[in-house]
Structures are given as structure tokens and as C-alpha cells.
């Protein structure tokens, strides 16, 4: 049950974030649910590998290259999920940052 609540809150956060940012379009709540699942899988599988592979660049940039990776992963999800479109890399990065804040708020309130 806890996993379903977490998934619902993540999908709600994706939906709200897409409504707040004009450079991000989302077809509906079911698309938000799919985006939440795909983004969770991509972050669980690809993000650690990419962070490890780009460790020297990340160290040289004092961790700022992590934002490039996060924006790229959101762009990848927009490529994989029909009905979810991001206008540019900067909107993908803004989506990730706003999603992080809203998701944190929802999960704090949902406890």
C-alpha cells in the first residue's frame, strides 16, 4: 500500500510540475503516472551508472555536471513516453528541480 501511495504522490507531483512550467507539456494524469514510473526506473538504473562514468568531470566541476545528467535523463524520459514533451534542455532541468521540490513537499505532507 505504501508503494501505491508513493507512486500516486509522484504522479501528482509530475502533473503539478508540468502545469507550472510552460516548456513542459503533459497529456493527462495517466501520462503523469507513466512518467513517474519511467523516471523512477531511469533514475534507479541509469543515473548511478552515468554518475560513475562521469565522476572525473563531476569532480572537476564540483558536482555541477550532475545537473547535466539529470536534465539529460528527463529529456530521455520525454523521448520514451508519448504525451510528455519538454521544449529544451533548460526546461528539462527546470522540470527536474521543480519536481524535486514539489515531490518533497507532497511526501512530507503525505506522511
C-alpha positions as CSV (number, residue, x, y, z in Angstrom):
1,X,0.0,0.0,0.0
2,X,2.8,2.4,0.8
3,X,4.3,1.9,-2.7
4,X,1.0,2.8,-4.3
5,X,0.7,6.0,-2.2
6,X,4.3,6.9,-3.1
7,X,3.5,6.3,-6.8
8,X,0.3,8.3,-6.6
9,X,2.2,11.2,-5.0
10,X,5.0,11.1,-7.5
11,X,2.5,11.1,-10.4
12,X,0.7,14.1,-8.8
13,X,4.0,15.9,-8.4
14,X,4.7,15.3,-12.1
15,X,1.3,16.6,-13.1
16,X,1.6,19.7,-11.0
17,X,5.1,20.4,-12.2
18,X,4.1,20.1,-15.8
19,X,1.2,22.5,-15.2
20,X,3.5,25.1,-13.6
21,X,6.2,25.1,-16.3
22,X,5.2,26.4,-19.8
23,X,8.0,24.5,-21.5
24,X,6.7,21.1,-20.4
25,X,3.5,19.5,-21.8
26,X,1.7,16.5,-20.5
27,X,-1.4,14.9,-22.0
28,X,-3.1,13.8,-18.8
29,X,-2.9,12.1,-15.4
30,X,-2.3,8.7,-16.8
31,X,0.7,10.1,-18.8
32,X,1.9,11.6,-15.5
33,X,1.7,8.2,-13.9
34,X,3.7,6.6,-16.7
35,X,6.3,9.5,-16.5
36,X,6.6,8.9,-12.7
37,X,7.3,5.2,-13.2
38,X,9.7,5.6,-16.2
39,X,11.5,8.4,-14.4
40,X,11.9,6.3,-11.3
41,X,13.3,3.4,-13.3
42,X,15.6,5.6,-15.3
43,X,16.9,7.3,-12.1
44,X,17.3,3.9,-10.4
45,X,19.2,2.2,-13.3
46,X,20.9,4.8,-15.4
47,X,21.7,7.6,-13.1
48,X,24.2,5.7,-10.8
49,X,26.0,4.4,-13.9
50,X,26.2,7.8,-15.5
51,X,27.4,9.4,-12.3
52,X,30.1,6.8,-12.0
53,X,31.2,7.2,-15.7
54,X,31.3,10.9,-15.4
55,X,33.0,11.0,-12.0
56,X,36.2,12.9,-13.2
57,X,34.1,15.6,-14.9
58,X,31.8,15.8,-11.8
59,X,34.8,16.3,-9.5
60,X,36.3,19.0,-11.8
61,X,33.0,20.8,-12.0
62,X,32.4,20.4,-8.2
63,X,29.3,18.4,-8.8
64,X,27.6,20.8,-11.2
65,X,27.8,18.2,-14.0
66,X,25.2,16.2,-12.1
67,X,22.6,18.8,-13.3
68,X,23.5,18.0,-16.9
69,X,22.9,14.3,-16.2
70,X,19.6,15.0,-14.5
71,X,18.4,17.2,-17.4
72,X,19.5,14.6,-19.9
73,X,17.6,11.9,-18.1
74,X,14.4,14.0,-18.1
75,X,15.0,14.5,-21.9
76,X,15.3,10.7,-22.3
77,X,12.0,10.2,-20.4
78,X,10.4,12.8,-22.7
79,X,11.7,10.8,-25.7
80,X,10.4,7.5,-24.3
81,X,7.0,8.5,-23.1
82,X,4.5,9.6,-25.7
83,X,2.4,12.6,-24.5
84,X,5.2,14.1,-22.4
85,X,7.2,16.8,-24.1
86,X,10.0,19.0,-22.9
87,X,10.8,22.1,-25.0
88,X,14.6,22.2,-24.3
89,X,17.4,21.0,-22.0
90,X,16.8,24.0,-19.8
91,X,13.1,23.2,-19.4
92,X,14.1,19.6,-18.6
93,X,16.5,20.9,-15.9
94,X,13.8,23.2,-14.5
95,X,11.3,20.4,-14.5
96,X,13.7,18.2,-12.5
97,X,14.4,20.9,-9.9
98,X,10.7,21.9,-9.5
99,X,9.7,18.2,-9.4
100,X,12.2,17.6,-6.7
101,X,10.7,20.4,-4.5
102,X,7.1,19.5,-5.1
103,X,7.7,15.8,-4.7
104,X,9.5,16.5,-1.4
105,X,6.6,18.7,-0.2
106,X,4.0,16.1,-1.1
107,X,5.9,13.3,0.6
108,X,6.4,15.4,3.7
109,X,2.7,16.2,3.9
110,X,1.7,12.6,3.0
111,X,3.5,11.1,6.0
